[in-house]
């Protein structure tokens, strides 16, 4: 039975410890594998044996369990950030809606109602107007001029 490639063993261990959606797991595994193969290729270019090059690349990269734990935390961090931004925006929208509803509920009467209220106030006010000097004007005359005055 041939020996298993250390990079394949590492990737398999990483895949088994990842607790993320399938599409994200596939992307992470492909990316990690590409980085490990690039690192091993750089070691081989320096004249190191292929098996030793793969072991050195894995030693520099770190443990699969540590990387899996970091990748498993990423979605929770994203959801926390989403909640921290989404909740204030929703609260602002609700408060704005409530304020708008309050303004509409207690808005002043329409101009037609103002006109009717003014007309009713004029109807109930006394018809007599008083001149600035205290003289009462007679109906049908101007309050600023007295009858017979020049």
WOSUL-V768995 format. One record per residue. N is the residue number from 1. RES is the residue in three letters. PHI is phi in radians with two decimals (* if undefined). OMEGA is omega as a letter, one per 40 degrees, with the letter a starting at -180 (none if undefined). D_LAST is the distance of its C-alpha to the last C-alpha in Angstrom with 1 decimal. Layout:
N/RES/PHI/OMEGA/D_LAST + N/RES/PHI/OMEGA/D_LAST
//
This chain:
1/UNK/*/a/133.1 + 2/UNK/-1.23/i/131.0 + 3/UNK/-1.22/a/128.8 + 4/UNK/-1.37/i/125.1 + 5/UNK/-1.10/a/122.8 + 6/UNK/-1.09/i/121.0 + 7/UNK/-1.18/i/117.6 + 8/UNK/-1.10/i/118.0 + 9/UNK/-1.11/i/118.9 + 10/UNK/-1.10/a/115.8 + 11/UNK/-1.13/i/113.5 + 12/UNK/-1.12/i/115.1 + 13/UNK/-1.12/i/114.6 + 14/UNK/-1.06/a/110.9 + 15/UNK/-1.03/a/110.3 + 16/UNK/-1.23/a/111.8 + 17/UNK/-1.66/i/109.6 + 18/UNK/-1.31/i/106.3 + 19/UNK/-2.07/a/103.9 + 20/UNK/-2.25/i/101.3 + 21/UNK/-1.01/a/100.5 + 22/UNK/-0.98/a/103.3 + 23/UNK/-1.12/i/101.3 + 24/UNK/-1.26/i/100.5 + 25/UNK/-1.03/a/104.2 + 26/UNK/-1.05/a/105.4 + 27/UNK/-1.16/i/103.1 + 28/UNK/-1.09/a/104.1 + 29/UNK/-1.09/i/107.8 + 30/UNK/-1.08/a/107.7 + 31/UNK/-1.18/i/105.7 + 32/UNK/-1.11/i/108.1 + 33/UNK/-1.05/i/111.1 + 34/UNK/-1.08/i/109.9 + 35/UNK/-1.13/i/109.3 + 36/UNK/-1.12/i/112.7 + 37/UNK/-1.13/i/114.5 + 38/UNK/-1.12/i/112.7 + 39/UNK/-1.14/i/113.8 + 40/UNK/-1.14/i/117.3 + 41/UNK/-1.12/i/117.4 + 42/UNK/-1.11/i/116.3 + 43/UNK/-1.15/i/119.2 + 44/UNK/-1.13/i/121.7 + 45/UNK/-1.14/i/120.5 + 46/UNK/-1.45/i/121.5 + 47/UNK/1.71/a/125.0 + 48/UNK/-1.61/i/125.0 + 49/UNK/-1.04/a/126.8 + 50/UNK/-1.05/a/124.6 + 51/UNK/-1.13/i/125.3 + 52/UNK/-1.19/i/124.6 + 53/UNK/-1.08/i/121.5 + 54/UNK/-1.15/i/120.0 + 55/UNK/-1.12/i/120.9 + 56/UNK/-1.13/i/119.1 + 57/UNK/-1.08/i/116.0 + 58/UNK/-1.18/i/115.9 + 59/UNK/-1.12/i/116.5 + 60/UNK/-1.23/a/113.5 + 61/UNK/-1.26/i/111.3 + 62/UNK/1.92/a/111.8 + 63/UNK/-1.33/i/112.6 + 64/UNK/-1.14/a/111.5 + 65/UNK/-1.13/i/110.4 + 66/UNK/-1.17/i/108.0 + 67/UNK/-1.15/i/106.4 + 68/UNK/-1.10/i/106.2 + 69/UNK/-1.09/i/104.5 + 70/UNK/-1.16/i/101.9 + 71/UNK/-1.16/i/101.3 + 72/UNK/-1.21/i/101.1 + 73/UNK/-1.41/a/98.3 + 74/UNK/-1.01/a/96.1 + 75/UNK/-1.09/i/94.7 + 76/UNK/-1.15/i/93.7 + 77/UNK/-1.09/i/92.0 + 78/UNK/-1.12/a/90.1 + 79/UNK/-1.19/i/89.0 + 80/UNK/-1.14/i/87.9 + 81/UNK/-1.10/i/85.8 + 82/UNK/-1.10/i/84.4 + 83/UNK/-1.13/a/83.5 + 84/UNK/-1.19/i/81.9 + 85/UNK/-1.71/a/79.6 + 86/UNK/-1.27/a/79.1 + 87/UNK/-1.07/i/78.2 + 88/UNK/-1.08/i/75.2 + 89/UNK/-1.16/i/73.9 + 90/UNK/-1.13/i/74.3 + 91/UNK/-1.08/i/72.6 + 92/UNK/-1.10/i/69.7 + 93/UNK/-1.13/i/69.3 + 94/UNK/-1.14/a/69.4 + 95/UNK/-1.11/i/66.9 + 96/UNK/-1.12/i/64.5 + 97/UNK/-1.11/i/64.9 + 98/UNK/-1.15/i/64.3 + 99/UNK/-1.12/i/61.2 + 100/UNK/-1.11/i/59.8 + 101/UNK/-1.12/i/60.6 + 102/UNK/-1.14/i/58.8 + 103/UNK/-1.09/i/55.7 + 104/UNK/-1.18/a/55.7 + 105/UNK/-1.21/a/56.4 + 106/UNK/-1.90/a/53.5 + 107/UNK/-1.21/i/51.1 + 108/UNK/-1.15/a/47.4 + 109/UNK/-1.09/a/46.3 + 110/UNK/-1.25/i/45.7 + 111/UNK/-0.99/i/42.2 + 112/UNK/-1.10/i/42.2 + 113/UNK/-1.20/i/42.8 + 114/UNK/-1.09/i/40.0 + 115/UNK/-1.07/i/37.7 + 116/UNK/-1.12/i/39.0 + 117/UNK/-1.14/i/38.6 + 118/UNK/-1.14/i/35.0 + 119/UNK/-1.09/i/34.3 + 120/UNK/-1.14/i/36.1 + 121/UNK/-1.16/i/34.2 + 122/UNK/-1.19/a/30.9 + 123/UNK/-1.09/a/32.3 + 124/UNK/-1.63/i/33.3 + 125/UNK/-1.47/i/30.2 + 126/UNK/-1.11/a/27.7 + 127/UNK/-1.44/a/24.9 + 128/UNK/-1.41/i/22.3 + 129/UNK/-1.88/a/20.4 + 130/UNK/-1.95/i/19.1 + 131/UNK/-1.26/a/16.0 + 132/UNK/-1.05/a/17.0 + 133/UNK/-1.49/i/16.2 + 134/UNK/1.78/i/18.3 + 135/UNK/-1.48/i/15.9 + 136/UNK/-1.41/i/17.3 + 137/UNK/-1.54/i/15.4 + 138/UNK/-1.47/i/16.5 + 139/UNK/-1.01/i/18.7 + 140/UNK/1.59/i/17.3 + 141/UNK/-2.02/i/13.8 + 142/UNK/-1.37/a/13.1 + 143/UNK/-1.22/a/13.9 + 144/UNK/-1.51/i/11.5 + 145/UNK/-2.11/i/8.3 + 146/UNK/-1.54/i/8.5 + 147/UNK/-1.14/i/8.7 + 148/UNK/1.51/i/6.5 + 149/UNK/-1.47/a/3.8 + 150/UNK/-1.24/none/0.0
//
